[in-house]
Amino acid sequence: MGLLQDKLAKYDLPQKFMAEGVYPYFREIEGKQGTEVMMGGHHVLMFGSNAYTGLTGDERVIEAGVEAMRKYGSGCAGSRFLNGTLDLHVQLEKELAEFVGKEEALCFSTGFTVNSGVISCITDRNDYIICDDRDHASIVDGRRLSFSHCLKYKHNDMADLEKQLKKCNPDAVKLIVVDGVFSMEGDLANLPEIVRLKHKYNASIMVDEAHGLGVFGKNGRGVCDHFGLTHEVDVIMGTFSKSLASIGGFIAADSSIINWIKHNSRTYIFSASATPAATASAMEALHILKNEPERLEKLWDVTNYALKRFREAGFEIGDTESPIIPLYVRDTEKTFLVTKLAFDEGVFINPVIPPACAPQDTLVRFALMANHTYEQVDSAIDKLTKVFKQLGIL
């Protein structure tokens, strides 16, 4: 073996957990993602998905993707910048801009490349990017790729955010980048206070609505709409891989910001454009979201029911205010054990360990969809209670 192989062969942590029979990743699903799935011949309740609207198996979404593939083919064979722009992309961008209340929107091939490509290009060497220390990895990578000064503040700690803003040159651009809903803990950004600080220090705000779109606000317009602060947020990011039942992402802002991103974001210019099927599926999911407000009502009914039941059962669930419910374990080995034992009982959940959280904050993530039933929630919580008690966590 060469030096590279010698070095990387020393990484054997996954093999350790495989040998113990608790390795929780890359489990194969044998069919559509829904509230119940088959995995390796094992029937499980799915509480590990980000499909909050429950649309991934909707026949209307599937058919929209199939029809787009028939009309446009399987791919675009190039970037949006050159030969890869379809009228379908442009139409979706118009609808997304209207939906989130901005002048224009721009679609990317994945949500990750929105953050990594936008954050890295919209500020320069003399500017500042200021992030919550629990922002998503795509935001972290975006600021790492930027030439700007990068600052972090403690999670949802507005006093610390103000402390960081005071460090900045008052005449420079100061971009505060924050998750609307934090993907592991399920709590919300303190957007009203962030907006107050924006005005005090002449800053700008970018909100990642990956887990807010389809969940919060009128017809699922997101956390910015939920707080009535869309007009105060300069840049809004969203994904298709969660509530919009597809793959891809978008950025929305005023026309001057979009014009800059369109001609300067490397992940936009040098990536192949989103496939016709993915684009059409996301657009159909958006139409359903706008036309079926009862879907959002169902999501919140089952979410509030689950939150009440978890609290009554004695689980530690932190400050979540969303369909993302963290069940704190606070031990990496036990987190993997909980995941395995729950799966054996017929419940699919996701383990969250460093670097996705601090070592003392390990948890399993329980997430809800609009089409989950109370009976499914009851069954899952009963089984998880049994597992947590078996391991001495409850």
N, C-alpha and C positions, 0 to 999 in steps of 0.2 A: 504493500500500500504506500501511497505518497503521503507527504506531510499533512495535506488537507484531510485525507481519510483517517490518518492516525489521530489527528486532533478531534475530529467530530465523532469518531468511534467511542471516545470516552464518555459521550453523552448517553447515559443508559437509564435515566430516570423513568421514562415510559416503560422500559422492559421490567423494571422493578415492580411497578404497579400491575403490569400484565401478569407477572409471576404470582402476585398475590391475589389475582382474580378480580381486581377492582378497577381496572383501566376503563374510564368512562367515555372515551372519545371514538369518533368515526363509526358509531353504531348504524347499521344499514336499515333503512326504512324500505319496506316492500310495497309501495303504493303511494297514493296521494296523501299529503299531510292534512290531517283532520283532527278531530277531538279524540279519535281512536285510530291506532295504526298497528300494523304487523311488523315485527322486527325479529328476524331469525326464527320465524315460526312462533314467536311469542307475542300475544295480544297485550297491548298496553294502552293506558289512558295517556294522551299527549298533553303534558303541561310544561313542555320545554320549547314551545314554538313562539315566534314573534308575529304570527299571523293573527293579530288582534281582531280584525274584522271577520275572520273565518272565511275568507274568499279564495283561498288557494285551490280549493276543489270545486268552486262554483262553475257550473257548466257554461254560463254566459262569458266568464273570463277565459275559460279554456277555448271556447269557440271563437272568440275574438282573436286569440293568438293563432289558432289554426287558419282562419281566413286571411290574416295578415301574411302568414307564411306562404299561402297559396298565391297571393297577389304579388308580394315583394321578394319571395325567396327566403332562404334560411339565414342570410346575413347580408351585410352591406359592403364587405370587402374593402373597407377603408375608413378613414376618420371622418368626423363631421366636417372638419376643416377643408377636406378635398372632395372625395366622391361619395361620402357616406351619409349625407343629409337627405332624409326622406320627408315628404309632405306630412307624413305621420308624426315624425319627431316635432316638426314645427307646430302642428295642431296641438299636440300634448303640451308643449311649452306654453302656448297661449292659454290653455285651460288651467294649467297649474298656476300661472301668474295670477289669473283672476281668482282662483281658489284661495290662495294664501295672501291676496291683497297687495301684490307688488306689480310694478310696471311690466317687467319681463322676467322670463325664466329660461334656464339653459339646462338641457338634459345631458347627463354623463352616463357612462356604461355601468358604473357601480357607485354605491353610496360612498365607499371608502375613497374612491378617486375624486369625488367632489371635495371632500375635506382636505385631502392631501394636495390636491391641485389648486384649490381656491385660496386656502390660508397661506400657502407658500408663495403666492404671486401678487396678492393685492396690497401688500405693504412693502416698504423698502428698508434699506440699511439704517435709516434715521428714525424709523417708526417702532412701535411697540405692539406686541401681541400678548394679551393677558388672559390666562386660562384658569378655570377651576381645576384643582388637582385630581378630580375624578372624571374629567372629560374623557370621551371615547378615544381609543387608540388611534383612530384616523385623524382626530384633531391633534393629538400628540405628534404624529408623524408630519402633519402639515406644518406645525410650528418648527419642528426640527429641520425641515427643508427650507424654511424661510431664512433670509439674511437679517431679519429684524431682531431687535432686542426682545427676548422672550421672558415673561414673568409668570409666576403661578401664585394663586391664592388658595388658602385652605377651603375645603369643600363648603360651599354656601355660606362662607364667613364674610359678611359684607364689610366688617371692620378691616379684615385683612385685604380685601379687594381695594378698599380706599387707600390703605397703606401702600399697595403696589402702584396705584394711580399717582400718588404723591411723588413717587420716584421718577416719574416720566417727565420729559421735556414738555412743557405746556403747549409748545407750538408744533409738536409732532403728532402724527396720527397715532391714536391709541385704540386698538381693536380688541374689545372684550369678546372672547369666544366661549360659548357655554352650551352644554346639553340642555334642552328644554325639559326632558325627562331623563334622569340618569339611569342607564340601561341595566345596571346590576342591582341598585338599591331601590329603584322605583320612585324616588322623591323628585320634586320639581325644583328648577332653578328659581331663586328669589328674584324674578324678573322685575317686579315693581321697584325694588331697591336698586337693582342694577341700572334701571332707567334713570332713577334719581341721581345716581353717581355719574351716569353718562353726561347729564346736563351740567353737573357741578364741575366736571373735569374736561368737558368738551371731547368726549370719547365717542366711539362708534360701537355697535353691538352686532354680533353674528350669533344666531341661535340655530343649533342642530335640532331639527324636529323629527329625527328618525323614529323616535318612540312616542312622539306627541301627535303626529299626523294620523288621522283615523281614530283617535282616542279622545282628544280634548278639543274644546271649542265647538262652534256651530258646524254641524255636519262633519266634524273631525278635522277642522282647519288647523288645529294645533294649539300649543301652549301660548303662543303669542296672542292668538285670538281669544283663548280662555281668559287671559288677563286683560283683554281689551287694549293691548299695547302693540299691535301689528305696525301701526304707523311710526312707533318709536324704535323699532328694530330695523337696522339698515340692511341686513343680509339674512335670508332664511334658507336653510338647507333641509332637504328631505330625501327619503329613500323610497324605493318601490318594493323592496324585499320584505317588508313587514305588512302594513295595512293594505298596500296596493298589490299584493299577491303576485309579484313579478321579480325582476332584478334590474337594478339601475338606481339612479339618483338625480337630483336636480338642485340648482341654486336659483334663488329668486331675489331680485333687488331692483333698484331703479336702473334706467337704461344705460346710464354712464358706467355703472359698475359692471353690468353684464357685457357691455361693449369691450371693456378692458379684459375681463376674464376670457371672453370668446377668442381674443387675439393674443393672450399671454399665458393661459394655464396649460402647462405641459401635459398634464394627464387628460386634458380635453383634446388638445391638438394632435397628440401622438398616440391616442388610443382609438381602436376601431369603435365605431358607433354601436349603440345598443341595437340588438336584433329586432327585426320587424315584429316577431311574436312577442318579445318582452315588452316592447313599446305599446302595442295594441292591447295586451293584457292589462298593463298598468292603466291605460286610458279607460278601459271598460270598468275596472275596479273603481276608478275615480268617479265614473258616472253612477255606479251603484251606491257609492258612499254618499253622493249628493242627493240621490233620489230615495234612499231608504234610511231615514233618520232613526227608525225603530231598531236598526242594527246596532247603532251606538247605545241606545237605551238598554238593549239586551246585554251588551258588554258591561255596562256599568251596574246593571242589576246583579249579574253573576259575580262581578268583582266585589261589590259591597257585601254580598253574601259570604264570599270566601274570606274577605278581611275579617268579618265578624266572627266567623267560625274559627279561624286561626287564632285570633286573640282569645276567644273563650277557651280554646284548647291549651293555651299557655305558651304558644310559640313566640319567639322573639322575632319581630318582623320590622323593626326599625321605624323609619319615618315615611314609609311608602305612601303615596297618594294615587296610585295607578294600578293597572292590571298586572304590573310586575311586583311580585311579592317575594322578598328575600326571607329565607328561613335560616337564621344564623346558626352556625355550627361551631365556629371559632376553633377549628382544628382541622388541618389538611387531611390527615389520615381518615378521620371520622367523616369528613365531607365526601370522600370517595366511597366510604362504606355505606353512608346513607344513600348515595346515588345507586349503588349496586343492589342494596337490599330493597329499595323502593322499586327498582326495575323488576326484581324477582317477584315482588308483590303485584306487579302490573301497573306501575306508575312511572312515566318517563319525566325526569326533571334534570336540570343541568347543574353541575358543580361549578362553583366560582372560587378560584384560588389565585394566589399571586402569579403574574403581575396584575390581574384584573381587579384585585383588591389587596388590602394590607394583610399580612400574615395572620393578624389577630381577628380579621373580619371575614374569614372564609364562610361560605354559605351555599345553600342550594337555591336555585332560582325557579320559582313557581309562577308561570305566566298563563293568563287567561285569554280565551277567544270568545267572540260574541255568540258562537254556537255551542259553547259548553253548557251543560245542564246542571241544575242543582244536585241531581243524583250523582253525576260524575264527580262534582266537587266533594260531595259528602264521602263518596267511596275513597277518593284520593286522600282526603284529610284523615280519615279513619286509619288508612294504611300507613300514612306518614307518621301519625301519632304513635302507632305501634312500633315503627322503626326507631323513632327518636327516643322512645322510652327504653327500647331494647339496648340502645347505645348509651343510655344515661344522660342524654341531652335534655330531655324533658323530665 
